[in-house]
Amino acid sequence: MSFYADPSFFVLLFVAVVGAAVLGLLEKPLKWYGLVASLFFVALLFMNDAAQFACFVLFLASSVAGCALIMRTPKSKWSFRIALAFTLYPLVVCKVSGAFDASLLGFAGISYLTFKATQVVIEVHDGIIERMSPSDWLCFIVFFPVFTSGPIDRSRRFVEDLHATRSRDEYAGLLARGIVLIAAGMVYKMVIAAYIFRLYDPHGWGNAGLGDELWQQVIIAYQYGLYLFFDFAGYSLMAMGASYCFGIRTPRNFRAPFLAVDIKDFWNRWHITLSFWLRDFVFMRFSRFALKHKLFKKRLRVAQCGFMVNMLLMGAWHGLSANYLLYGLFHGVLLAATEAFQKTKFYKAHKKELWFRGVSWFVTMQAVFFGFALFSGQITRLACGA
């Protein structure tokens, strides 16, 4: 059963939400009900795929071992490294083997679950998380509304909501908002995205004139980009909505990304929970390491290299194929160039002027949709003559 796609999922989601609503409106805690519901939906997800279920169980066992180790000796560097290895190796094996069409140890949701489990290990080591009960950890990892594709929540915020005792009025507000978000997500994904997908017709370079063929490829890139947004944003809205119904205020994943006036602004609006996760756990840690060890003379170079590392990892997280790696490299270069440009006198003198913001928005959107063409494989197909 596919989450947020199969009609049977929505029927079962409705039943599960009714149970949550009864408990919530009676001002009862939802932790254990949510955990049982999550385990039920995860069982349905893997019901017809024993291999994926086995990989998921292996991931859980490995992550539990890593988390238990770091909880026992949080300040030990070796414990930290071993815990990270235990948490990350299923995803690494999955992505590396996927490059050879094998996808060993892979299962639906592995990328998102790995980032959540890794975040706990890092924050325990950093002293941000002092204690997390096994049941809280399990609730956080298997929470079904965000299981397959995020948004990527933070454990401390999640656990706060998990243990919150809400008044009837407060829960009723969450429930109402959750239902509206689910409905809006269904319109995004099942109406708008489905319509754009029907128009989407990727094809190689034809025999028409250069201008006509180029224009067709531009249209294809824009169609894919818009489809990707409405499909993924629609899913994210439904995931948020289902979370709200279970008393968990999962953070938003998109905030009008096509209004971004530069590429940094775009990544503050697009797949927000992923970009902020990478910012906090990759970019910032790399920057501190580079500054501490004086790898670069200028802070600008530290930031630029941090962006490159950040976005290359983002591309690899999607997969080790040429289109994803080029997508990550492309956005890393754009962010590094933007960082340098925003230090110039010209930028500082004109950044608030309407004409400058208009030009910046236009250029940013062309770069964004070219990036989507890389992400979809459109550029690599054209390069290979497909």
C-alpha positions in Angstrom: 0.0 0.0 0.0 1.4 3.4 -1.0 0.9 6.3 1.5 -1.1 9.3 0.2 -1.8 7.5 -3.1 -3.9 4.4 -2.7 -7.6 4.9 -1.9 -7.3 2.2 0.8 -4.8 4.4 2.6 -7.2 7.3 2.8 -10.0 5.1 4.1 -7.7 3.7 6.8 -6.4 7.2 7.6 -9.9 8.4 8.1 -10.6 5.6 10.5 -7.3 6.3 12.4 -8.1 10.0 12.5 -11.5 9.4 14.0 -9.9 7.4 16.8 -7.4 10.2 17.4 -10.1 12.8 17.3 -12.1 11.0 20.0 -9.1 10.8 22.3 -8.0 14.3 21.6 -11.4 15.9 22.2 -11.6 13.9 25.5 -8.3 15.5 26.4 -6.5 12.1 26.5 -2.8 11.7 25.5 -2.2 10.4 22.0 1.3 9.0 22.3 0.4 5.3 22.6 -2.5 5.5 20.1 -0.2 7.2 17.6 2.5 4.5 18.1 0.0 1.7 17.5 -1.4 3.4 14.5 2.1 4.0 13.1 3.1 0.4 13.5 -0.1 -0.7 11.9 0.4 1.5 8.8 4.1 0.6 8.6 3.1 -3.1 8.6 0.7 -2.4 5.8 3.4 -0.5 3.8 5.7 -3.6 3.9 2.9 -6.2 3.9 3.6 -7.4 0.3 7.4 -7.0 0.4 9.2 -9.2 2.9 12.6 -8.1 1.7 11.9 -4.4 2.4 10.4 -5.3 5.8 13.6 -7.2 6.6 15.7 -4.2 5.6 13.6 -1.9 7.8 14.0 -4.2 10.8 17.7 -4.3 10.2 17.8 -0.5 10.1 15.8 -0.3 13.3 18.2 -2.8 15.1 21.3 -1.0 13.8 19.9 2.5 14.8 18.8 1.3 18.2 22.3 -0.1 18.8 23.9 3.2 17.7 21.5 5.3 19.8 22.0 3.0 22.9 25.8 3.3 22.5 25.8 7.1 22.3 23.4 7.4 25.2 25.7 5.4 27.4 28.9 7.4 26.6 27.7 10.6 24.9 31.1 12.4 25.1 33.2 9.6 23.7 34.5 10.4 20.2 34.8 6.7 19.4 31.2 6.0 20.6 30.0 8.9 18.4 31.8 7.5 15.3 30.6 4.0 15.9 27.0 5.2 16.6 27.1 7.2 13.4 28.4 4.3 11.4 25.7 2.0 12.8 23.0 4.6 11.9 24.3 5.5 8.4 25.6 2.3 6.9 22.2 1.0 5.7 21.6 4.2 3.7 25.2 4.2 2.4 24.9 0.6 1.3 21.5 1.3 -0.3 22.8 4.4 -2.3 26.1 2.8 -3.4 24.4 -0.4 -4.5 21.6 1.6 -6.1 24.2 3.1 -8.5 24.7 -0.5 -9.7 20.9 -1.2 -9.9 20.9 -3.3 -6.8 19.6 -1.1 -4.0 20.7 -3.4 -1.1 19.2 -2.8 2.3 16.8 -0.3 0.8 13.2 0.3 1.9 10.5 3.0 1.5 11.5 5.9 3.7 15.1 4.9 4.4 16.5 8.3 3.5 14.2 10.2 5.8 14.4 7.8 8.7 18.2 7.8 8.5 18.4 11.6 8.8 16.0 11.5 11.8 18.0 8.8 13.6 21.3 10.5 12.7 20.0 13.8 14.2 19.4 12.1 17.5 22.9 10.6 17.6 24.5 14.0 16.8 22.4 16.0 19.3 23.1 13.4 22.1 26.8 13.7 21.5 26.6 17.5 21.4 24.7 17.5 24.8 21.5 19.0 23.3 19.6 15.9 24.1 20.2 14.6 27.6 17.8 11.8 27.6 15.3 10.1 25.2 13.2 7.1 26.2 13.1 4.1 23.9 9.4 4.6 23.4 9.8 8.3 22.5 12.6 7.3 20.0 10.4 4.7 18.4 7.5 7.0 18.1 9.7 9.6 16.5 11.2 7.2 14.0 8.1 5.3 12.9 5.6 8.1 13.0 3.6 7.1 9.9 2.3 10.4 8.5 5.9 11.4 7.6 7.4 7.9 7.3 8.0 7.6 3.5 9.0 11.2 2.4 9.2 13.5 5.4 9.0 16.4 6.3 12.0 15.8 8.5 11.0 16.7 12.0 13.3 17.4 14.9 13.2 15.0 17.9 13.0 17.6 20.7 10.1 19.4 19.1 8.4 16.1 18.2 8.7 14.8 21.8 7.3 18.0 23.2 4.2 17.6 21.1 4.1 13.9 21.9 3.8 14.5 25.6 1.7 17.6 25.4 -1.7 17.5 27.2 -4.0 19.7 25.1 -7.3 21.2 26.0 -10.3 20.3 24.0 -10.3 23.6 22.2 -6.6 23.5 21.4 -6.8 20.0 20.0 -10.0 20.9 18.0 -8.0 23.7 16.4 -5.2 21.2 15.4 -7.8 18.8 14.1 -9.5 21.4 12.0 -6.3 22.6 10.6 -5.1 19.1 9.9 -8.3 18.3 7.9 -7.9 21.5 5.9 -4.2 20.7 5.1 -5.1 17.1 4.0 -7.8 18.5 1.7 -5.4 21.2 0.3 -2.8 18.5 -0.3 -5.2 16.3 -2.1 -6.0 19.2 -4.5 -2.3 19.9 -5.0 -1.3 16.3 -5.7 -4.4 14.7 -7.2 -5.8 17.5 -9.2 -3.1 20.1 -10.1 0.0 17.8 -10.2 -2.0 15.0 -12.0 -3.1 17.5 -14.7 0.4 18.9 -15.2 1.7 15.3 -15.4 -0.7 14.5 -18.2 0.8 17.5 -20.2 4.4 16.4 -19.3 6.0 14.7 -22.4 9.7 14.3 -22.0 11.5 13.6 -25.3 14.9 14.1 -26.9 16.0 16.6 -29.4 13.9 16.5 -32.6 14.4 17.6 -36.2 12.8 21.0 -36.0 14.7 24.3 -36.0 17.1 25.1 -33.2 14.8 27.7 -31.7 11.7 25.5 -31.7 13.6 22.5 -30.2 15.1 24.7 -27.5 11.7 26.1 -26.6 10.2 22.7 -26.3 13.0 21.6 -23.9 12.3 24.8 -21.8 8.6 23.9 -21.7 9.4 20.3 -20.6 11.7 21.7 -17.8 9.0 24.0 -16.6 6.3 21.3 -16.7 8.5 18.9 -14.7 9.4 21.6 -12.1 5.8 22.6 -11.6 4.7 18.9 -11.4 7.4 18.2 -8.9 6.3 21.1 -6.7 2.6 20.4 -6.7 3.2 16.6 -6.2 5.7 16.9 -3.4 4.1 20.0 -1.8 0.7 18.2 -1.9 2.2 15.2 -0.3 3.8 17.4 2.4 0.6 19.2 3.1 -1.2 15.9 3.6 1.6 14.6 5.8 1.4 17.8 7.9 -2.4 17.5 8.1 -2.3 13.9 9.3 0.3 14.8 11.8 -1.8 17.6 13.2 -4.7 15.2 13.7 -2.4 13.1 15.9 -1.4 16.1 17.9 2.1 16.5 16.2 2.7 19.9 14.6 5.1 18.7 11.8 6.9 21.7 10.3 6.0 22.9 6.8 8.2 21.9 3.9 7.4 24.6 1.3 6.9 28.4 1.5 6.1 29.9 -1.9 9.5 28.8 -3.4 8.8 30.4 -6.8 8.8 33.8 -5.2 12.5 33.4 -4.2 14.7 36.4 -5.3 17.9 34.5 -5.1 19.1 30.9 -4.8 19.7 31.1 -1.0 16.1 32.4 -0.6 14.9 29.5 -2.7 16.5 26.9 -0.4 14.9 28.7 2.5 11.5 28.0 0.8 12.0 24.7 -1.0 12.1 21.3 0.9 12.7 23.4 4.0 13.1 20.6 6.5 15.8 18.9 4.3 17.7 22.2 3.6 17.6 23.2 7.3 18.7 19.8 8.4 21.7 20.0 6.0 22.4 23.5 7.2 22.5 22.6 10.8 24.2 19.2 10.7 26.5 19.5 7.6 27.1 23.1 6.7 27.6 24.5 10.2 29.7 21.5 11.4 31.9 21.7 8.3 32.3 25.5 8.8 33.3 25.1 12.4 35.8 22.4 11.5 37.3 24.4 8.6 37.6 27.5 10.8 39.1 25.6 13.8 41.7 23.9 11.5 42.3 27.0 9.4 41.7 25.2 6.2 41.0 28.5 4.4 42.3 32.0 4.9 39.0 33.7 4.3 35.6 33.1 5.8 34.0 33.5 2.4 35.9 30.4 1.2 34.8 28.5 4.2 31.1 29.3 3.4 31.6 28.6 -0.3 33.2 25.2 0.3 30.5 24.5 2.9 27.8 25.1 0.3 29.6 22.7 -2.1 29.8 20.0 0.5 26.3 20.6 1.6 24.7 20.4 -1.8 26.8 17.5 -3.1 25.7 15.5 -0.1 22.1 16.5 -0.9 22.5 15.2 -4.4 24.1 12.0 -3.2 21.2 11.6 -0.6 18.8 11.5 -3.5 21.0 8.9 -5.3 24.4 8.3 -6.8 23.3 8.8 -10.4 24.7 11.5 -12.7 21.5 13.6 -12.7 21.3 13.9 -8.8 25.0 14.5 -8.4 25.0 17.2 -11.1 21.9 18.7 -9.5 23.8 18.9 -6.2 26.9 20.3 -7.8 24.9 22.9 -9.8 23.2 24.2 -6.7 26.5 24.1 -4.7 28.1 26.3 -7.4 25.1 28.7 -7.4 25.1 29.1 -3.7 28.9 29.7 -3.6 28.6 32.3 -6.4 25.6 33.9 -4.6 27.6 34.1 -1.4 30.4 35.9 -3.2 28.1 38.2 -5.1 26.2 39.3 -2.0 29.5 40.6 -0.5 30.0 43.0 -3.4 29.3 46.8 -3.2 27.0 46.5 -6.2 24.7 44.1 -4.5 24.6 46.0 -1.2 23.9 49.2 -3.1 21.0 47.8 -5.2 19.5 44.8 -3.3 16.4 46.7 -2.1 15.6 48.3 -5.4 12.6 47.0 -7.3 14.3 46.6 -10.7 17.1 44.6 -9.0 14.8 42.3 -7.2 12.8 41.7 -10.4 15.9 40.8 -12.4 17.2 38.7 -9.6 13.9 36.8 -9.3 13.8 36.2 -13.1 17.4 34.9 -13.2 16.8 32.8 -10.1 13.8 31.1 -11.6 15.7 30.2 -14.8 18.5 28.7 -12.7 15.9 26.8 -10.6 14.1 25.2 -13.5 17.4 24.4 -15.2 18.2 22.6 -12.0 14.9 20.7 -12.3 16.0 19.6 -15.8 19.2 18.2 -14.3 17.3 16.5 -11.5 14.8 14.8 -13.8 17.6 13.6 -16.1 16.4 15.7 -19.0 19.9 17.3 -19.5 21.8 14.0 -19.3 19.3 12.4 -21.7 19.9 15.2 -24.2 23.7 15.0 -23.7 23.5 11.3 -24.4 21.3 11.8 -27.5 18.4 10.0 -26.0 
